[in-house]
């Protein structure tokens, strides 16, 4: 529709019989509308010259509309004034001046200023804006020390409000590397020491000072996971953390602590779980004490980020790529769920098993009780006689120190006590995994051994007494009581101190000696090497050889100076006879 047709249509619609009677105001309004419609039509044609009747506005249309709007503002820049002086488009920041230089045959240079529309880039977020995000700050806080967080909060008011206003920024507190928590070195006799101080008060002085400082800053009340590994932590300080309302700690780590009286600690824990304890006490639900403080991070947690990235990347084709990207079920599990052998290598003081028994269901530990048949009272007191009683006497509660893995017995691949299945068995049968979780203070997160998408792993662990003469110390195979009812006692008296394996002539073996040799290489274990300990038949074939000189057995791994055919003694003697030694 042309401008004339639009004018005629409007005039006829208003007063078709008297065109000249239209008021001047209406004529000026119509003129203004025509001019604005013309500008809008021109702008739309610049954006989409060949526009379809029906279209979806996308990013290109939006960008074009913004460019047209900016150009319209440039055209109207002369109407903007500041005081009495008119403002140009350059003053308004709408255009930048570009000088175009062109040369012709007469070598004349013409300077021409043309306005160019520039798209201003979005400003990048600053460090303060990034850390002000509660989600980002909550995930970064456990990796920063308290001093670093306080220094960061002192940089600006916004950071101070973000750090102290975000819930649980100080949830995870690790003081194991804090220099102020270390006990200062003093001479044996120091006259400046207060004689009224007790031993526990002196050794707990650095940590009590830190706790007082954090309490004044209202930080101590937000701590849920407290790491005190390797520090001087007397039992009285642990009693304050467990028994008082001053602390709200849920997970406490006191591994390899100095000046810790374990007897007093066990008494404190037994008092904390007494039946007459106050409601809601104790607040501590998990304690790390038995594992090593420098234990490697659980592979399931260390590889979680890579696994999650692979899941997102291969979401379009999850067939074979997902299975290839996911870590192996055995390598991604914690050592408790693999045939790792003896995990708790340190000496465990008597009384801890009874303490763990009393704390079941209230306080969890980084260790579990052995569930072997010899600890089951019902198997010894059952009057039905449906099943055979375990060999040996009944054993009291004991801490499981040997991880046997999910394969079970080497022959029947079962376990008389049954496997502990994650997600199905009682939670008391699963230990806290090292190290403590960073971003959660829940006991379920500290126990969880798997990543999303994996099956429930099996846990089987026993004490050393239940594995006597049944467990290979080299490959961690073991034999249950059904497959090996009466294991032979491992005889170590036949080994002299300088030997690494049993030696003796095999030329004139009797029938009894041959039977012993057959049993030695059959199911069960026997100790033929000082360093290897009790080993199974397959390990003997791998590590033991028969000397061609004395016809005795020797271990190729721990027999220094041996050869592939002779033991160290015969090899050295033959070399001496040949004069090879010098």
C-alpha positions as CSV (number, residue, x, y, z in Angstrom):
1,X,0.0,0.0,0.0
2,X,1.5,3.4,-1.1
3,X,1.5,6.5,1.0
4,X,-1.4,8.0,-1.1
5,X,-3.6,5.0,-0.7
6,X,-3.0,5.0,3.1
7,X,-3.9,8.7,3.2
8,X,-7.1,8.2,1.2
9,X,-8.1,5.2,3.3
10,X,-7.7,7.1,6.6
11,X,-9.5,10.2,5.3
12,X,-12.4,8.3,3.9
13,X,-12.8,6.3,7.0
14,X,-13.0,9.5,9.1
15,X,-15.1,11.7,7.0
16,X,-15.7,10.4,3.5
17,X,-18.0,13.3,2.5
18,X,-16.0,16.3,3.8
19,X,-12.3,16.0,3.4
20,X,-11.5,19.6,4.0
21,X,-13.3,19.6,7.3
22,X,-10.5,17.5,9.0
23,X,-8.8,19.3,11.9
24,X,-5.2,20.2,11.6
25,X,-4.2,18.1,14.6
26,X,-5.5,15.0,13.0
27,X,-3.6,15.7,9.8
28,X,-0.3,16.2,11.7
29,X,-0.9,12.9,13.6
30,X,-1.5,11.0,10.4
31,X,1.7,12.5,8.9
32,X,3.7,11.5,12.0
33,X,2.3,7.9,11.8
34,X,3.2,7.7,8.1
35,X,6.7,8.7,8.7
36,X,7.2,6.3,11.6
37,X,5.7,3.4,9.6
38,X,8.0,4.2,6.8
39,X,11.0,4.1,9.0
40,X,9.9,0.8,10.5
41,X,9.3,-0.7,7.1
42,X,12.8,0.4,6.0
43,X,14.4,-1.1,9.1
44,X,12.6,-4.4,8.6
45,X,13.7,-4.5,5.0
46,X,17.3,-4.0,6.0
47,X,17.0,-6.9,8.5
48,X,15.1,-9.4,6.2
49,X,14.9,-8.3,2.6
50,X,13.0,-11.4,1.6
51,X,11.1,-12.2,4.7
52,X,8.5,-15.0,4.7
53,X,5.0,-14.5,5.9
54,X,5.6,-16.8,8.9
55,X,9.0,-16.9,10.5
56,X,10.7,-17.6,13.9
57,X,12.8,-14.8,15.4
58,X,16.3,-16.1,16.1
59,X,19.5,-14.7,17.3
60,X,20.3,-13.2,13.9
61,X,17.0,-11.2,13.8
62,X,17.6,-10.0,17.3
63,X,21.1,-8.8,16.5
64,X,19.9,-7.1,13.3
65,X,17.1,-5.4,15.2
66,X,19.6,-4.1,17.7
67,X,21.9,-2.8,15.0
68,X,19.0,-1.1,13.3
69,X,17.9,0.5,16.6
70,X,21.4,1.7,17.2
71,X,21.6,3.2,13.7
72,X,18.3,5.0,14.4
73,X,19.8,6.4,17.5
74,X,22.8,7.5,15.6
75,X,20.5,9.4,13.2
76,X,18.9,11.1,16.1
77,X,22.1,11.9,18.0
78,X,21.9,15.6,17.1
79,X,18.8,15.9,19.4
80,X,20.8,15.0,22.5
81,X,22.3,18.0,24.4
82,X,24.4,18.3,27.5
83,X,23.7,21.7,29.0
84,X,23.8,24.0,25.9
85,X,26.2,21.9,23.8
86,X,24.8,19.2,21.5
87,X,26.3,15.7,22.0
88,X,27.6,13.8,19.0
89,X,27.3,10.1,18.4
90,X,30.9,9.6,19.4
91,X,30.2,11.3,22.8
92,X,27.4,8.9,23.4
93,X,29.6,5.9,22.7
94,X,27.4,4.7,19.8
95,X,30.0,4.9,17.1
96,X,33.7,4.9,16.6
97,X,35.4,7.1,14.0
98,X,37.2,5.3,11.3
99,X,39.3,7.2,8.8
100,X,39.3,5.8,5.3
101,X,42.2,6.8,3.0
102,X,41.9,6.3,-0.7
103,X,44.2,7.4,-3.5
104,X,43.5,8.0,-7.1
105,X,45.7,8.5,-10.2
106,X,46.4,12.1,-9.2
107,X,47.8,10.9,-5.8
108,X,45.2,12.9,-4.0
109,X,44.3,11.7,-0.5
110,X,40.8,12.1,0.7
111,X,40.0,11.8,4.4
112,X,36.4,10.7,5.1
113,X,34.9,10.1,8.5
114,X,32.2,7.5,8.5
115,X,30.3,6.3,11.6
116,X,30.8,2.6,12.3
117,X,28.5,0.7,14.6
118,X,30.4,-1.3,17.2
119,X,29.1,-4.2,19.3
120,X,30.2,-3.7,22.9
121,X,31.5,-7.0,24.4
122,X,29.9,-8.3,27.6
123,X,32.1,-7.7,30.6
124,X,33.8,-10.8,32.1
125,X,32.9,-11.7,35.7
126,X,35.5,-10.7,38.3
127,X,36.9,-12.9,40.9
128,X,34.7,-11.4,43.5
129,X,31.6,-12.1,41.4
130,X,32.7,-15.7,40.9
131,X,33.4,-16.4,44.6
132,X,30.2,-14.7,45.5
133,X,28.4,-17.7,44.0
134,X,27.4,-19.9,46.9
135,X,27.8,-23.1,44.9
136,X,31.3,-22.2,43.7
137,X,32.4,-21.0,47.2
138,X,31.0,-24.1,48.9
139,X,33.0,-26.4,46.6
140,X,36.3,-24.4,46.9
141,X,36.2,-23.8,50.7
142,X,37.4,-27.3,51.8
143,X,40.6,-26.8,49.7
144,X,41.5,-23.6,51.5
145,X,42.8,-23.2,55.0
146,X,41.0,-21.1,57.6
147,X,43.7,-18.4,57.4
148,X,43.3,-18.3,53.6
149,X,39.5,-17.9,54.0
150,X,39.9,-15.1,56.6
151,X,42.5,-13.3,54.4
152,X,40.1,-13.5,51.5
153,X,37.3,-12.2,53.6
154,X,39.4,-9.2,54.6
155,X,39.9,-8.0,51.0
156,X,36.5,-6.4,50.7
157,X,33.1,-6.0,52.3
158,X,31.5,-8.0,49.6
159,X,33.8,-11.0,50.1
160,X,33.4,-10.7,53.8
161,X,29.6,-10.9,53.5
162,X,29.9,-13.7,51.0
163,X,32.2,-15.9,53.1
164,X,30.5,-15.3,56.5
165,X,27.1,-15.3,54.9
166,X,27.3,-18.6,53.0
167,X,26.2,-21.5,55.1
168,X,28.8,-24.1,56.0
169,X,31.8,-22.4,54.4
170,X,33.8,-23.6,57.5
171,X,32.2,-27.0,57.5
172,X,35.4,-28.8,56.7
173,X,38.3,-27.8,59.0
174,X,41.7,-29.4,58.6
175,X,44.2,-28.4,61.2
176,X,46.8,-31.2,60.5
177,X,48.9,-28.7,58.5
178,X,48.4,-25.7,60.6
179,X,51.6,-24.5,62.1
180,X,49.9,-23.0,65.1
181,X,48.5,-26.4,66.0
182,X,51.9,-27.9,66.2
183,X,53.4,-28.4,69.7
184,X,56.4,-26.1,70.1
185,X,59.7,-27.7,70.9
186,X,60.9,-26.9,74.4
187,X,63.8,-27.9,76.6
188,X,63.3,-30.6,79.2
189,X,63.3,-28.0,82.0
190,X,61.6,-24.7,81.3
191,X,61.2,-22.3,84.3
192,X,58.5,-20.3,82.5
193,X,56.2,-23.3,82.5
194,X,53.3,-23.1,84.9
195,X,53.7,-25.9,87.4
196,X,49.9,-26.2,87.9
197,X,49.4,-27.4,84.3
198,X,48.6,-31.0,83.9
199,X,50.1,-33.1,81.2
200,X,46.9,-33.1,79.1
201,X,46.5,-29.4,79.5
202,X,50.0,-28.7,78.3
203,X,49.8,-31.0,75.2
204,X,46.4,-29.7,74.3
205,X,47.3,-26.0,74.7
206,X,47.9,-25.2,70.9
207,X,44.6,-26.7,69.8
208,X,42.6,-25.2,72.7
209,X,44.0,-21.7,71.7
210,X,42.9,-22.2,68.1
211,X,39.4,-23.4,69.2
212,X,39.0,-20.3,71.5
213,X,39.9,-18.0,68.6
214,X,37.5,-19.7,66.2
215,X,34.8,-19.6,68.9
216,X,35.1,-15.8,69.2
217,X,34.8,-15.5,65.4
218,X,31.6,-17.7,65.5
219,X,33.4,-20.2,63.2
220,X,33.7,-23.2,65.5
221,X,30.0,-23.7,65.7
222,X,29.8,-24.3,61.9
223,X,32.6,-27.0,61.8
224,X,31.2,-30.4,61.0
225,X,34.3,-32.3,59.8
226,X,37.4,-31.8,62.0
227,X,40.8,-33.2,60.9
228,X,43.4,-33.5,63.7
229,X,45.7,-36.1,62.2
230,X,49.2,-36.3,63.6
231,X,48.7,-33.5,66.1
232,X,49.0,-33.6,69.9
233,X,45.5,-34.5,70.9
234,X,45.1,-35.8,74.5
235,X,42.1,-37.8,75.5
236,X,40.6,-34.9,77.5
237,X,40.4,-32.8,74.4
238,X,38.6,-35.6,72.6
239,X,36.2,-35.8,75.5
240,X,35.4,-32.1,75.1
241,X,34.7,-32.6,71.4
242,X,32.5,-35.6,72.0
243,X,30.7,-34.8,75.2
244,X,30.1,-31.1,75.3
245,X,27.7,-28.8,73.4
246,X,30.5,-26.4,72.4
247,X,31.3,-28.5,69.3
248,X,28.9,-29.6,66.5
249,X,31.4,-32.0,64.9
250,X,29.9,-34.9,63.1
251,X,33.1,-36.6,61.7
252,X,36.3,-36.5,63.7
253,X,39.7,-37.7,62.4
254,X,42.4,-38.4,65.1
255,X,44.7,-40.8,63.2
256,X,48.3,-41.2,64.4
257,X,47.8,-38.5,67.0
258,X,50.4,-37.8,69.7
259,X,50.0,-38.1,73.4
260,X,46.7,-39.8,73.0
261,X,45.8,-42.2,75.9
262,X,43.8,-44.9,74.2
263,X,42.5,-46.3,77.4
264,X,41.0,-43.0,78.4
265,X,39.7,-42.6,74.9
266,X,37.9,-45.9,75.0
267,X,36.4,-44.9,78.4
268,X,35.2,-41.6,76.9
269,X,33.5,-43.3,74.0
270,X,31.8,-45.9,76.1
271,X,30.6,-43.1,78.4
272,X,29.3,-41.2,75.4
273,X,27.1,-44.1,74.1
274,X,25.8,-45.1,77.5
275,X,22.0,-45.8,77.6
276,X,21.4,-42.8,80.0
277,X,23.0,-40.3,77.7
278,X,21.2,-37.0,76.9
279,X,18.9,-36.9,73.9
280,X,20.8,-36.0,70.7
281,X,24.2,-36.9,72.1
282,X,26.8,-37.6,71.1
283,X,26.9,-35.3,68.1
284,X,30.0,-37.1,66.7
285,X,28.8,-39.9,64.4
286,X,32.1,-41.0,62.9
287,X,35.7,-41.3,64.0
288,X,38.8,-42.1,62.0
289,X,41.4,-43.6,64.2
290,X,42.7,-47.0,62.8
291,X,43.8,-46.3,59.2
292,X,46.9,-44.4,58.2
293,X,46.6,-40.6,58.0
294,X,48.4,-40.5,54.6
295,X,46.0,-43.0,53.0
296,X,45.5,-42.3,49.3
297,X,42.2,-40.9,48.2
298,X,39.5,-43.4,47.3
299,X,39.7,-44.2,43.6
300,X,35.9,-44.0,43.4
301,X,36.1,-40.4,44.5
302,X,39.3,-39.5,42.6
303,X,37.9,-40.7,39.3
304,X,34.3,-39.4,39.8
305,X,35.0,-36.2,37.9
306,X,36.4,-38.1,34.9
307,X,33.6,-40.6,35.0
308,X,31.0,-37.9,35.1
309,X,32.6,-36.0,32.2
310,X,32.7,-39.2,30.2
311,X,29.0,-39.8,30.9
312,X,28.1,-36.4,29.6
313,X,30.4,-36.7,26.6
314,X,29.1,-40.1,25.5
315,X,25.4,-39.5,26.4
316,X,24.6,-39.5,22.6
317,X,26.1,-42.9,22.1
318,X,26.2,-44.7,25.4
319,X,26.6,-48.2,24.0
320,X,30.3,-49.1,24.0
321,X,31.8,-45.7,24.8
322,X,30.2,-45.5,28.2
323,X,31.4,-48.9,29.1
324,X,34.9,-48.1,28.0
325,X,35.0,-44.7,29.8
326,X,33.7,-46.1,33.1
327,X,36.5,-47.3,35.3
328,X,37.0,-50.9,36.1
329,X,34.9,-52.2,38.9
330,X,37.9,-53.6,40.8
331,X,40.3,-50.7,40.3
332,X,37.7,-48.0,41.2
333,X,36.8,-49.6,44.6
334,X,38.3,-48.9,47.9
335,X,40.9,-51.3,49.3
336,X,38.3,-52.7,51.8
337,X,36.4,-54.2,48.8
338,X,39.4,-55.8,47.1
339,X,41.7,-58.7,48.1
340,X,44.2,-56.2,49.6
341,X,45.4,-58.3,52.5
342,X,46.1,-56.8,55.8
343,X,45.0,-53.2,55.8
344,X,45.3,-52.2,59.5
345,X,49.0,-53.0,60.0
346,X,49.5,-51.1,63.3
347,X,49.0,-52.8,66.6
348,X,45.5,-52.4,68.0
349,X,45.2,-52.2,71.7
350,X,43.1,-54.6,73.6
351,X,39.6,-53.3,74.3
352,X,38.9,-51.6,71.1
353,X,36.8,-54.4,69.8
354,X,34.5,-54.2,72.8
355,X,34.3,-50.5,72.4
356,X,33.3,-50.8,68.7
357,X,30.7,-53.4,69.8
358,X,29.1,-50.9,72.3
359,X,29.2,-48.1,69.7
360,X,27.4,-50.0,67.0
361,X,24.6,-47.9,65.5
362,X,25.7,-44.7,67.3
363,X,29.3,-44.0,66.3
364,X,31.0,-45.4,63.2
365,X,34.7,-46.1,62.8
366,X,37.1,-46.6,59.9
367,X,37.2,-50.3,61.0
368,X,34.6,-53.1,61.4
369,X,34.3,-56.1,63.6
370,X,35.1,-59.6,62.3
371,X,32.0,-61.7,61.4
372,X,33.7,-65.0,61.1
373,X,32.1,-68.2,62.3
374,X,34.3,-68.4,65.4
375,X,32.8,-65.1,66.7
376,X,29.2,-66.3,66.3
377,X,27.8,-67.5,69.7
378,X,24.7,-69.0,68.1
379,X,26.8,-71.6,66.2
380,X,28.3,-72.8,69.5
381,X,25.1,-72.7,71.6
382,X,22.6,-74.0,69.0
383,X,20.8,-77.1,70.3
384,X,19.3,-78.1,67.0
385,X,22.7,-79.4,65.7
386,X,21.7,-78.7,62.1
387,X,25.1,-77.4,61.2
388,X,28.6,-78.3,62.3
389,X,30.3,-76.2,64.9
390,X,33.4,-74.2,63.9
391,X,36.7,-75.7,64.7
392,X,38.5,-74.2,67.6
393,X,37.2,-72.3,70.6
394,X,34.8,-69.4,70.6
395,X,36.5,-66.1,70.0
396,X,35.4,-62.8,71.5
397,X,34.9,-59.6,69.4
398,X,37.8,-58.7,67.2
399,X,38.5,-56.1,64.6
400,X,38.8,-57.2,61.0
401,X,42.2,-56.3,59.7
402,X,42.4,-58.4,56.5
403,X,40.4,-57.6,53.4
404,X,39.7,-60.8,51.4
405,X,37.8,-59.4,48.4
406,X,34.5,-60.4,46.8
407,X,35.7,-63.7,45.4
408,X,35.3,-65.6,48.6
409,X,37.0,-69.0,49.2
410,X,39.5,-70.0,46.6
411,X,37.6,-73.3,46.0
412,X,33.9,-72.7,46.6
413,X,33.9,-68.9,46.2
414,X,31.6,-68.5,49.2
415,X,31.9,-67.3,52.7
416,X,30.3,-69.0,55.7
417,X,29.3,-65.7,57.3
418,X,28.0,-64.2,54.0
419,X,29.1,-61.1,52.2
420,X,28.2,-57.6,53.3
421,X,26.4,-56.1,50.3
422,X,26.3,-52.4,50.0
423,X,22.8,-51.1,50.1
424,X,21.3,-54.3,51.5
425,X,23.3,-55.3,54.5
426,X,23.2,-53.3,57.8
427,X,25.3,-50.1,57.8
428,X,27.3,-51.3,60.8
429,X,29.0,-53.9,58.6
430,X,30.7,-51.2,56.5
431,X,33.7,-49.0,57.6
432,X,34.3,-45.4,57.0
433,X,36.5,-45.0,53.9
434,X,39.6,-42.9,53.9
435,X,40.1,-40.0,53.6
436,X,37.0,-38.2,55.0
437,X,34.7,-36.7,52.4
438,X,35.4,-33.0,51.6
439,X,31.9,-31.7,50.6
440,X,29.7,-33.7,52.9
441,X,29.6,-34.5,56.6
442,X,27.2,-37.4,56.4
443,X,28.2,-40.8,57.5
444,X,26.5,-42.4,54.5
445,X,28.8,-40.4,52.2
446,X,31.9,-41.4,54.3
447,X,30.9,-45.1,53.9
448,X,29.8,-45.1,50.2
449,X,32.2,-47.2,48.1
450,X,30.7,-46.9,44.7
451,X,30.1,-44.4,41.9
452,X,26.7,-43.9,40.2
453,X,25.8,-46.6,37.8
454,X,27.8,-49.4,39.4
455,X,26.5,-52.5,41.1
456,X,26.5,-53.0,44.8
457,X,30.0,-54.2,45.8
458,X,30.7,-57.0,48.3
459,X,32.7,-56.7,51.4
460,X,34.5,-59.5,53.2
461,X,37.0,-58.9,56.0
462,X,38.2,-61.1,58.8
463,X,40.6,-61.0,61.7
464,X,43.9,-62.8,61.7
465,X,42.7,-65.5,64.2
466,X,40.0,-66.6,61.8
467,X,42.5,-67.0,59.0
468,X,45.2,-68.9,60.8
469,X,46.6,-71.6,58.5
470,X,44.0,-70.6,55.8
471,X,45.3,-67.4,54.3
472,X,48.1,-67.0,51.8
473,X,50.1,-63.9,52.7
474,X,51.4,-63.5,49.2
475,X,48.3,-63.5,47.0
476,X,45.7,-63.2,49.7
477,X,43.8,-66.4,48.8
478,X,42.0,-68.1,51.6
479,X,40.2,-71.4,52.3
480,X,36.9,-71.7,54.2
481,X,36.3,-74.4,56.9
482,X,34.1,-76.4,54.4
483,X,36.8,-76.8,51.8
484,X,39.6,-77.2,54.4
485,X,38.2,-78.6,57.6
486,X,41.4,-79.3,59.4
487,X,44.3,-77.2,58.1
488,X,47.8,-78.3,58.9
489,X,49.7,-76.2,61.3
490,X,52.3,-74.1,59.6
491,X,55.6,-75.4,60.9
492,X,58.4,-72.8,61.1
493,X,60.8,-74.8,63.3
494,X,62.2,-76.5,60.3
495,X,63.6,-73.2,59.0
496,X,66.9,-72.2,60.5
497,X,67.5,-68.4,60.8
498,X,69.8,-68.3,57.8
499,X,67.5,-70.2,55.5
500,X,64.8,-68.8,53.2
501,X,63.2,-72.2,52.4
502,X,63.1,-75.8,53.6
503,X,66.1,-77.7,52.6
504,X,66.7,-81.4,52.6
505,X,67.4,-84.4,50.4
506,X,64.4,-85.7,48.5
507,X,66.1,-88.9,47.1
508,X,65.1,-91.2,50.0
509,X,61.6,-89.8,50.8
510,X,59.3,-92.1,52.8
511,X,55.6,-92.5,52.2
512,X,54.9,-90.1,55.0
513,X,57.2,-87.5,53.6
514,X,55.6,-87.8,50.2
515,X,52.2,-87.4,51.8
516,X,53.4,-84.2,53.5
517,X,54.8,-83.0,50.2
518,X,51.5,-83.6,48.5
519,X,49.6,-81.8,51.2
520,X,52.1,-78.9,51.0
521,X,51.2,-78.4,47.4
522,X,47.5,-79.1,47.8
523,X,44.8,-76.8,49.3
524,X,45.9,-74.8,52.3
525,X,49.1,-72.9,53.1
526,X,52.5,-73.6,54.5
527,X,55.4,-71.5,55.4
528,X,58.5,-72.3,53.4
529,X,60.0,-68.8,53.4
530,X,60.7,-66.5,56.2
531,X,59.8,-63.3,54.3
532,X,56.9,-64.7,52.3
533,X,55.2,-66.3,55.2
534,X,52.4,-68.8,54.7
535,X,51.8,-69.3,51.0
536,X,49.6,-71.4,48.8
537,X,50.6,-73.9,46.2
538,X,50.4,-71.5,43.2
539,X,52.6,-69.0,44.9
540,X,55.1,-71.8,45.7
541,X,55.3,-72.7,42.0
542,X,56.0,-69.0,41.2
543,X,58.5,-68.1,43.8
544,X,60.2,-71.4,44.9
545,X,62.7,-73.5,43.0
546,X,64.5,-76.8,43.8
547,X,68.3,-76.5,44.1
548,X,70.2,-78.8,41.8
549,X,73.0,-79.1,44.3
550,X,71.4,-79.9,47.7
551,X,67.9,-80.8,46.3
552,X,66.4,-78.3,48.7
553,X,63.8,-75.6,48.1
554,X,64.7,-71.9,48.0
555,X,62.8,-68.7,47.3
556,X,64.0,-66.8,44.3
557,X,62.6,-63.5,45.7
558,X,64.3,-63.4,49.1
559,X,67.3,-65.7,48.6
560,X,70.0,-63.3,47.8
561,X,72.9,-64.7,45.7
562,X,70.9,-67.6,44.3
563,X,70.7,-68.5,40.6
564,X,68.0,-70.1,38.5
565,X,69.3,-73.6,39.3
566,X,71.1,-73.3,42.7
567,X,70.4,-71.7,46.1
568,X,72.7,-69.1,47.5
569,X,74.7,-71.5,49.6
570,X,75.4,-74.0,46.8
571,X,75.9,-71.2,44.3
572,X,78.5,-69.5,46.5
573,X,80.2,-72.8,47.3
574,X,80.6,-73.8,43.6
575,X,81.9,-70.3,42.8
576,X,84.4,-70.6,45.6
577,X,85.6,-73.9,44.3
578,X,86.0,-72.5,40.8
579,X,87.8,-69.5,42.2
580,X,85.3,-67.0,40.9
581,X,85.2,-65.1,44.2
582,X,87.7,-62.3,44.7
